[in-house]
Amino acid sequence: MFVTTKLWIQRNGYEGTIRAFENSLKRLQLDYIDLYLIHQPFGDVYGEWRAMEELYQQGKVRAIGVSNFSPDRIIDLMIHNQITPAVNQIEVNPFQQQIDTQKFLQDNSVQVEAWAPFAEGKNNIFKTNYCFQSLKSAKKALPK
């Protein structure tokens, strides 16, 4: 099992991040977290990231990353901190592909993790053949 949890928006700053992380460990009854994310780029992101870097260096978390960060916010973290985010969890689906952002992240060794990969069921994604035709096409393209 791979466990990801997020630092909620109201947990601003270094101290709030440490407290929130310890609370998450207790609630999840775990000794470590696989991936810890800053939920959104609001508040004291520098303090939060500094705390996450320390948690990573202490082995309490295996990877640290962000969610909903635009490329300019990623670059800002990269320039001003020691550790580059391992992941940026962004909305990616057939209707919101963010191709330029995905390329930027790939070029900077930040893994894209999709939230809402099925567009939260919007746009009749499960009632049209679009989704299933795409899957069929992808299956045909796989080497045998």
Disulfide bonds with the S-S distance in Angstrom:
none
